[in-house]
Amino acid sequence: MLGEYGPLLIFSTIIVAGILISSPLGRNIKFPLTDTRRILLGLIVVETGTLLTSMWTEIIHREIAATGGTNFCAADGLVQCGSVIGDPNYSEFFGISWGMIGMISFSILLYLAISLFFGPRDKMANTWLSIAFLLSLPGLIGVAWLVIVELFLVDGAPHICPYCTVVHVGMVATIVILYILRNQNEEGRWDIAIN
């Protein structure tokens, strides 16, 4: 019904909702949450959408590896994911698909975000926040590399993989939100009262 880009629309909507919740615009939404917990909720939503998108890219990768093609995304043209996710030279990092790397990374980051949301007073909250931020930073290197792959290295480049782009947006949003939360914490504005 929604076609090959239906899941993309759903995942993108989830990520954009998380970005809006965690942004200053989210203050206009009447959540019964403190500012810090609202931002953490937005982070959880962004990471959930990005995890789902990473899972979808893994499904596409596995289908292409098994059958040589996929019905889950286009394989021709500038905007398509088949030749990017299915590229034998660039679709894996040390034998692990980029979708699997995203699934593992966002599972860990999501776990930390949920832990912070439900345990913001925990004596380890500052440590968990720092760990989450530091764990997210290598994602920027991955995003930069994969954009280079899409634009210059895959067969027939340039290609723009829409699912990959959504994961990249989610990764950058995660880093920005974690940076904001870390600054809030370091400046003593870690507003963690449970409403």
C-alpha positions as CSV (number, residue, x, y, z in Angstrom):
1,M,0.0,0.0,0.0
2,L,2.8,2.5,0.9
3,G,5.2,0.9,-1.6
4,E,8.9,0.6,-1.2
5,Y,9.2,4.0,0.6
6,G,6.3,3.3,3.1
7,P,8.7,2.2,5.9
8,L,10.9,5.1,5.1
9,L,8.0,7.5,5.7
10,I,7.1,5.8,9.0
11,F,10.7,5.8,10.3
12,S,11.3,9.4,9.2
13,T,8.2,10.5,10.9
14,I,9.3,8.9,14.1
15,I,12.7,10.5,14.0
16,V,11.3,13.9,13.1
17,A,8.9,13.6,16.0
18,G,11.7,12.9,18.4
19,I,13.7,15.9,17.1
20,L,10.7,18.1,17.6
21,I,10.1,16.8,21.1
22,S,13.6,17.4,22.1
23,S,13.9,20.8,20.4
24,P,12.8,24.1,21.9
25,L,9.6,23.6,20.0
26,G,8.9,20.6,22.2
27,R,8.4,23.0,25.1
28,N,5.0,24.0,23.5
29,I,3.9,20.4,23.7
30,K,2.2,19.9,27.1
31,F,4.1,16.9,28.4
32,P,4.0,16.5,32.1
33,L,7.8,16.3,32.1
34,T,10.7,18.5,33.1
35,D,12.8,20.0,30.4
36,T,15.5,17.4,30.8
37,R,13.1,14.5,30.7
38,R,11.3,15.9,27.7
39,I,14.7,16.1,25.8
40,L,15.5,12.5,27.0
41,L,12.1,11.4,25.7
42,G,12.9,13.0,22.3
43,L,16.2,11.2,22.3
44,I,14.5,7.9,22.9
45,V,12.1,8.5,20.0
46,V,14.9,9.5,17.7
47,E,16.9,6.5,18.6
48,T,13.9,4.2,18.2
49,G,13.3,5.5,14.7
50,T,16.9,5.1,13.8
51,L,17.1,1.6,15.2
52,L,14.0,0.6,13.1
53,T,15.6,2.1,10.0
54,S,18.9,0.3,10.7
55,M,16.9,-2.9,11.0
56,W,15.2,-2.3,7.7
57,T,18.6,-1.7,6.0
58,E,19.7,-5.0,7.4
59,I,16.7,-6.7,5.9
60,I,17.5,-5.1,2.6
61,H,21.1,-6.1,2.8
62,R,20.3,-9.8,3.6
63,E,17.7,-10.0,0.9
64,I,20.2,-8.7,-1.7
65,A,22.9,-11.0,-0.4
66,A,20.5,-14.0,-0.7
67,T,18.7,-13.3,-3.9
68,G,20.7,-10.6,-5.7
69,G,17.8,-8.1,-5.5
70,T,15.1,-6.7,-3.3
71,N,11.6,-5.4,-3.5
72,F,12.1,-3.3,-0.4
73,C,13.9,-0.4,-2.2
74,A,14.7,0.8,-5.7
75,A,17.9,-0.5,-7.3
76,D,18.1,2.0,-10.2
77,G,18.6,5.8,-10.5
78,L,20.2,8.5,-8.4
79,V,17.9,7.9,-5.3
80,Q,18.0,4.2,-4.5
81,C,19.5,1.9,-2.0
82,G,20.0,-1.3,-3.8
83,S,23.5,-0.6,-5.2
84,V,24.6,1.1,-2.0
85,I,23.3,-1.5,0.6
86,G,24.1,-4.3,-1.8
87,D,27.6,-3.2,-2.9
88,P,30.0,-6.1,-2.2
89,N,32.9,-3.7,-1.5
90,Y,31.3,-1.1,0.8
91,S,28.2,-2.7,2.4
92,E,30.2,-4.2,5.2
93,F,32.8,-3.1,7.7
94,F,35.1,-6.0,8.7
95,G,32.5,-8.5,7.6
96,I,29.6,-6.8,9.5
97,S,26.9,-5.1,7.5
98,W,26.3,-1.4,8.2
99,G,22.7,-2.2,9.1
100,M,23.9,-4.6,11.8
101,I,26.4,-2.0,13.1
102,G,23.5,0.5,13.3
103,M,21.3,-2.1,15.1
104,I,24.0,-2.8,17.7
105,S,24.9,0.9,18.1
106,F,21.4,2.2,18.5
107,S,20.4,-0.7,20.8
108,I,23.1,0.3,23.2
109,L,22.4,4.1,22.8
110,L,18.6,3.4,23.3
111,Y,19.3,1.4,26.4
112,L,21.4,4.2,27.8
113,A,18.7,6.8,26.9
114,I,15.9,4.8,28.5
115,S,18.1,4.3,31.6
116,L,18.7,8.0,31.9
117,F,15.0,8.7,31.4
118,F,13.8,6.4,34.1
119,G,16.8,6.9,36.4
120,P,17.9,10.5,36.0
121,R,18.8,10.7,39.7
122,D,21.0,7.6,39.6
123,K,24.4,8.4,40.9
124,M,25.8,7.0,37.6
125,A,23.6,9.2,35.4
126,N,26.4,11.6,34.6
127,T,28.6,8.6,33.7
128,W,25.9,7.0,31.5
129,L,25.4,10.3,29.7
130,S,29.1,10.7,29.0
131,I,29.4,7.1,27.8
132,A,26.4,7.6,25.5
133,F,27.9,10.8,24.1
134,L,31.3,9.2,23.6
135,L,29.9,6.1,22.0
136,S,27.9,8.1,19.6
137,L,30.9,10.2,18.3
138,P,32.3,7.4,16.0
139,G,29.0,7.5,14.3
140,L,30.0,10.8,12.7
141,I,33.0,9.0,11.1
142,G,30.7,6.3,9.8
143,V,28.2,8.8,8.4
144,A,31.0,10.8,6.7
145,W,32.5,7.6,5.2
146,L,29.1,6.3,4.0
147,V,28.2,9.6,2.3
148,I,31.6,9.4,0.5
149,V,30.7,5.9,-0.5
150,E,27.3,6.9,-1.8
151,L,28.5,9.9,-3.7
152,F,31.8,8.7,-5.1
153,L,32.7,5.0,-4.6
154,V,29.8,2.6,-5.4
155,D,29.3,1.4,-8.9
156,G,27.5,4.0,-10.9
157,A,28.0,6.7,-8.3
158,P,26.5,9.0,-7.2
159,H,23.6,7.3,-5.5
160,I,21.6,8.6,-2.6
161,C,20.3,5.8,-0.4
162,P,17.2,7.2,1.3
163,Y,17.2,4.7,4.1
164,C,20.9,5.3,4.8
165,T,20.2,9.1,4.8
166,V,17.5,8.7,7.4
167,V,20.0,6.7,9.6
168,H,22.6,9.5,9.1
169,V,20.1,12.1,10.1
170,G,19.1,10.1,13.2
171,M,22.8,9.6,14.1
172,V,23.6,13.4,13.9
173,A,20.4,14.2,15.8
174,T,21.4,11.7,18.5
175,I,24.8,13.4,18.9
176,V,23.3,16.9,19.0
177,I,20.7,15.9,21.6
178,L,23.3,14.1,23.7
179,Y,25.6,17.2,23.4
180,I,22.7,19.4,24.6
181,L,22.0,17.1,27.6
182,R,25.6,16.9,28.5
183,N,25.9,20.7,28.6
184,Q,22.7,20.9,30.6
185,N,24.3,18.4,33.1
186,E,27.6,20.1,33.3
187,E,26.1,23.6,33.7
188,G,23.9,22.3,36.6
189,R,20.6,22.6,34.6
190,W,20.0,18.8,34.8
191,D,16.3,19.2,35.7
192,I,15.4,15.7,36.8
193,A,12.5,16.0,39.1
194,I,9.9,13.3,38.6
195,N,6.5,14.9,37.9
